[in-house]
């Protein structure tokens, strides 16, 4: 019911998607702008080391020798690692700055926007109030900044796990059979990890918004029993899977143009999912529409 109602609220409140799209474009502009400044020496080293030739070869074998794709990807990965390692003395400062920008600054801005979005959504779902996105950003700046930093720290272990999965998988590219078999395995591992992360921290922002709670204490405070976590986790797996396949298929069939809709829509779905999970765990009623109120304590729908 959490997933189903999250989808209903996403489609009936699509205005949130446009607001999140505007914020995401600003965030991407900032991150890419900073990355362009610090990445130039890294890109030159990759060009001098022949990495771009590796990428060109990978693109060519996709159409000429499909069976060699994974081998060529493995060669590209090995050459990339060799180039960075052999130039580490000169590239280290730029690699660190690039990492700080792409991961820390990007995650901070993403989390900041998520808190603002959830504050706007929360007002709409529990009281039908239409709060301005910019107004919430200004009035909740301190809380949003705190949440952005805390969530960055909380998600770091899960992000490291996902990077480890991808790294191990890339190391197996030299064996075509293992690489092919590993595709569904790596997808499943990342879905499970992302679902665990979503479930574990589902109540942090809603608790800060509704109860002014401490973000660290709220991680466990909202879960009153194991059954609650298992229900949230089951719905999270469905939500994460939906987001993954929707972005993949729509992005591929529209040559990337669909990401302008699917990416912010995915963010709105996740934030809505977190709020509805919090309402379920806390037994808080919310509006599914202006005329329908959901009571999570007995899964009843009532007309206002």
N, C-alpha and C positions, 0 to 999 in steps of 0.2 A: 504493500500500500504506500510505503514511503517513496519508492521509485516511481510508481504510477502517478501519484499526486505531484511529484516533482516535475514529471513530464507535462502534466496538465498545466501547472503554474508557469512553466517555461513558455508554453505555446500561448497561454492567455495573457502573459505579461511580457510580450516580445520587445516592448520598449526598453527593457533592461538590457537586451542584447545590443541595441544601438548605442546606449550609453557606455557599455563595456567595450564596444568596438572603438569608440572615440578615445577612451582611456588607453586601450591596448596599443593603438597606433602611436600615441604620444610616448608610451613606454618603449616601444620598439625603436622609435626615432632616437630617443635618448641613448639606449643601449647600443644600437648600431653605430650611432655617431661617435660614441666613446671608443667602441671596438675598432672603428676605422682608423682612429688616431694611433692606437697602440699596436695594431696588428700589422702595420706596414713592414717592419723589419722581419717579422715571422713569414709573411707572404713572399718576400724577396728570397729568404733562405729556402723556402719550399720550391720556389721556381728554379733557383740555381741547382738544387739537389735533384731535379727531375721529377718531383712529385706530380706536377701537372701533367707530365707525359704519362705517368701511371694512371691518372684519372681518365685521360684520353683513351688509353688502351682498354680500361674497364668498359668505357662507353662503346667502344668498337666491338668488343667480343660479345656484348649483349646481342648483337645482330648477326655476328659471323660465327662465333664459337661459344654458344651458350654454356656448354659443359665446362668451359674454362673460366667462367665469371668469378666463381669463388676463389680460384687460385690467383687470379689477377688482383682481386680485392685484398687477398692476403699479402701479395707482393707490395701493393700500395700502402697497406698498413705498416708493414715492416720498414719500408723506405721512409715513411713519415716519422716513425720512431727513431730511425737512424739519423735522420736530418736534425731533429730536435736535440738528440743526445750529443751529436758531434758539434753542435753550435750552442750548447747549453750555457757556456760562460758568457756569451754576448746576448743570448735570447732570454735568459732567465728573468730579468726584470720585466720584459715585455710579456712573457708568458704568464707571469704572476698577475700583472695588471689586466691582461686579457681575461684571465680566470676570475678575478675579482669583479670585473665588469659583467661578464656573461653570466656568472652564477650568483654572486652575492648582491650586486646592485639590481640585476634583473629580478631575482627572487624577492628582494625587499620591495621593489616597486609593484610586483605582481601581488604580493601579500597585502600591501597597503591598499591597493585597489579592491582586493577581495573583501577586506573589512568594510570599506565604504559601501560597496555593493550590497553586502549583507545587512548593513544598517538600513539602507534604503528599502531593501526587500522586507526586512523584519517589520518595519512600520506599515508596509502595504499588507502583509499577510495577517498581522494580528489586530490591526485597527483600521485598515483601508485608507491610511494616510498616504498622500503622495508627496514624499520628501524629495527635494532636489538633490541631484548627485553632487553638484558643486557645493551646495549648502552643507551636506553631510561631510564632505571632504574637509571643509574649513572648520566646522564645529567639532568634528571628531578626529582632528589631525593628530593630537597627542596619543589617543587610544589606538588609532590606526597604525601609527608609527611603532608603538609598543608591541602590538600584535604582529606586525611585519617582522620585527627583529626576533621575537620569541618563536614564531613559527619557522623562521629560517633555521634556527638552532635545532628545533624539534625534528624538522624534516631532513636534516643533514645525514643522519645514519641511513635512512631509507634511500636517499639519493645516491649515497655511496654504494649501497647494495645493488641498485639498478646499474650503476656504472660498472661495477664488478661483473655483473652478468653479461653485459655487452662486451667487456674486455675479454673475458674468457671465451665468449662466442667468436670474437674476431680472431683469436689465436688459433681457432679450429678451422679457419677458412681454407687452409691448405688441403684438407680432406673434404672433397665435394660431398660425399655421402653424409658425413657427420654434420656438415654445414647445412644441408637440406633438412635433415632430421631435427637439427637444433632450432630451426625457425619456430615451429609451434611451441617448443619447450621454452625458448626465451620469451615468447609472447605470453605464455601462461605464467611464468615466473614474475614478469613485470606487472601483469594484471593483479596477481595475488599481492605483490608488494605494494602496489599503488592502492589497492583496496584496504590493506591493513593500515596504511598511513592515513587514508581518508577516514576510516572507522575510529582509529585511535584518537585523532584530534578533532573529531566531528563537533564536539561541544565547546571548544575553546572560544572562538569568536562569538557564538550565540550567548555564552555565559557572560562574557565581557559586556556585550550589548544590553542584555536583559537584566543582569544581576550585578554588574560592575565587579565581576569576580576576578580573582587572581588567575592569570592565564595558565600557570603551571599547576595549580591545585584543581582547576576545572577539567583537566585531562581525565581524572578518575572520578571526580565528584558527580558527573552526570550519569555514570553507569552504576545503577543500584544492584544489578545482578548480572550474571554471566549471560543469561538468556537475551538481555537487551543488547549486549555487544554482538552476539551471534546473529541476531536479526538485522542489525545495522550492517554487519560485515556481508551477509548474504545479499542485501540490497545494493551495497557498495560494489560488489563484484559485477552485478548486472549493469550498474551505472557506468563503471569504468569500461566495461566491454562495449557498451553502446557508444561511448565517447570515442574509443579507439577505432572501431570499425566505421563509424560515421565520418570521422576525420579522414581515415584512409581512403575509403571508397569515393566520397564526395570530392576530396582533394585530388585524387588521381583522375577522375572523370572530368573534372573542370580545369585540369592542368594548374591546380593551385589556387585558382580564383575563389573556389568555394571556402577556402580557409578564412576569408573575410567574414563569413557567417558562422562556420562551424566552430572556430576557435573561441570567439566571445560567447557563443551559445553554450559551449561546453563549460565555460567558466560560470555562466549563470546557472546551469544545471547543477554543477558542483556546489555552489553557494546555496542554492535552494535545497538541495539534498541535505546539506549540513543543518540548515534551519529546521527542516521538517523532522530530521532525526532527533534534534534537540527537543522539539515540541513533543515528539513521541515519548522520549525518555522522561521528560518532565511532566507529561500529562497536560500540556498547554494547548488550548483550542486555537484554531487559526481559520482564516477565510480561504476556502478553495475558489470561491467566486463571491461577488457581492451578495449573493442570495444563499450561499451554502457555507455552513460552518462545520469543520471537522473536529470531533472530540476524540483524541488519541486514546483516552482511557478505556473506551468501549468500541472504538472503530465505527462510531455512528456519524451519519451525516444529518444535519438539521438545517432547516431554512430559517434565515434571519427574519 
